[in-house]
Structures are given as C-alpha cells and as structure tokens.
Amino acid sequence: MATPQAIQDLIPGHHCWGCGTLNPRGLHIKSYVEGDETVCRFQPWPEHVAGPTTVVYGGILASVIDCHTLCTVIADLYRAAGREIGSGPPIWAVTASLKVDYLAPTPIDQPMELRARVREAKGRKRVVECTVRSGGRDCARAEVVGVEVPAAWGAGGP
C-alpha cells in the first residue's frame, strides 16, 4: 500500500515537534509508505549543526528517526486494523525504546533519506529498523520499539 500523502498529514490532531502538522515551530518531517517500507527525506537546517558546522547534531538525527519510525508504527497499526491511516478513532503510539548507532558524520548541506520497516509486530508493540543515508553513505542505523496507546492519549495525554 503506497500513501500519496505523508503519514503525518493523515493523522488528526498531530502536534508533535518533529512531525506534527499542527506545530508551527516543528521540523515538519514527512514520511511515506513505499511497499513494505516507509521513506522520509529531510533537509537539515543550518541551525541543526553539531560542534563542527558541516555535520548534523546527533540529537536532531535521533529526533527525525524517532518521528519517522513512530509514524511507521502508526501506519502499521492502521494496516493491521484494516483501516486507512487517519480513519475512525485515532491510533496513537509512543516510543518505548530508541537505539541509534551513529556510523558516519551526516552532512548538514545534503538531504538525508530515512528508510524504515517493521521487523516485528506483536499485539500493540512494533519493532522498527531504520537506516539514515546522506552523502552517498549510511550515517546511522536505529532500532525503535513503539507501543500503541489509548486513543485518548492524542487528546491530551495519558
């Protein structure tokens, strides 16, 4: 199933700093379903530098990975429920674990591409693998565990 629209654009009431459409100061990353993967292309901002001004700060990488993989989880939860993303009662998930291996510096002046896929799906839990590429090489790999939470979570928290 391919989504012509970004997953984030299909989730109602989405205020997340990294990927929420309703957060005017956020990163506004966009993730798309492509076959059994999700893809996000993100151009780092000049403000996202690390110590060296030519590379992306690791915390920004972790944030983009976190948001992209959680939207991957949400998309897979909708798929498992037999529903289109954003239809019916909202499906929300939170990060239970985020492990990032930084493999190479990520250039600040080039877009990064994230590709993620669900490796394990069991009930409310999803384990997602993600690779970040930029400048022609893998810059980071991550494993993220996302867990579905009650729909009311999206309306104001647990």
Backbone hydrogen bonds, N-H to C=O, Kabsch-Sander energy under -0.5 kcal/mol:
donor,donor_aa,acceptor,acceptor_aa,energy
3,T,33,V,-1.3
7,I,31,S,-3.0
9,D,6,A,-0.6
10,L,6,A,-0.7
10,L,7,I,-1.5
11,I,7,I,-0.7
11,I,8,Q,-0.7
14,H,11,I,-0.6
15,H,13,G,-0.8
20,G,16,C,-1.9
22,L,14,H,-2.6
23,N,20,G,-0.9
26,G,23,N,-1.5
27,L,17,W,-2.4
29,I,18,G,-2.2
32,Y,39,V,-2.4
34,E,37,E,-3.0
37,E,34,E,-1.8
38,T,116,A,-2.3
39,V,32,Y,-2.7
40,C,114,L,-2.2
41,R,30,K,-0.6
42,F,40,C,-0.5
42,F,112,M,-2.5
48,H,45,W,-2.1
49,V,46,P,-0.8
50,A,52,P,-1.0
50,A,55,V,-1.9
55,V,52,P,-1.3
56,V,106,T,-2.7
57,Y,48,H,-3.3
60,I,57,Y,-0.8
61,L,57,Y,-1.7
62,A,58,G,-2.5
63,S,59,G,-2.1
64,V,60,I,-2.7
65,I,61,L,-2.7
66,D,62,A,-2.8
67,C,63,S,-2.5
68,H,64,V,-2.5
69,T,65,I,-2.8
70,L,66,D,-2.2
71,C,67,C,-2.1
72,T,68,H,-1.5
73,V,69,T,-2.2
74,I,70,L,-2.7
75,A,71,C,-2.5
76,D,72,T,-2.1
77,L,73,V,-2.5
78,Y,74,I,-2.3
79,R,75,A,-2.3
80,A,76,D,-2.8
81,A,77,L,-1.6
82,G,79,R,-1.5
83,R,78,Y,-2.6
87,S,84,E,-2.3
92,W,90,P,-0.5
92,W,149,V,-0.7
94,V,147,V,-2.3
96,A,145,V,-3.5
97,S,145,V,-1.5
99,K,143,E,-2.4
101,D,141,R,-3.4
102,Y,100,V,-0.6
103,L,101,D,-0.7
103,L,139,C,-2.6
104,A,139,C,-1.7
108,I,54,T,-2.4
110,Q,107,P,-0.7
112,M,42,F,-3.1
113,E,133,R,-2.8
114,L,40,C,-3.3
115,R,131,T,-2.1
116,A,38,T,-2.3
117,R,129,E,-2.0
119,R,117,R,-0.6
119,R,127,V,-3.0
120,E,127,V,-1.6
122,K,125,K,-2.6
125,K,122,K,-2.2
126,R,146,G,-2.6
127,V,120,E,-2.6
128,V,126,R,-0.5
128,V,144,V,-3.2
129,E,117,R,-2.5
130,C,142,A,-2.3
131,T,115,R,-2.3
132,V,140,A,-3.0
133,R,113,E,-2.7
133,R,131,T,-0.5
134,S,137,R,-2.3
137,R,134,S,-1.2
139,C,132,V,-3.3
140,A,132,V,-1.4
141,R,101,D,-2.2
142,A,130,C,-2.7
143,E,99,K,-2.2
144,V,128,V,-2.7
145,V,97,S,-2.3
146,G,126,R,-2.7
146,G,144,V,-0.6
147,V,94,V,-2.5
148,E,124,R,-2.5
149,V,92,W,-2.1
153,W,150,P,-2.1
154,G,151,A,-1.1
155,A,152,A,-1.3
156,G,153,W,-1.5
157,G,152,A,-0.5
157,G,153,W,-2.2
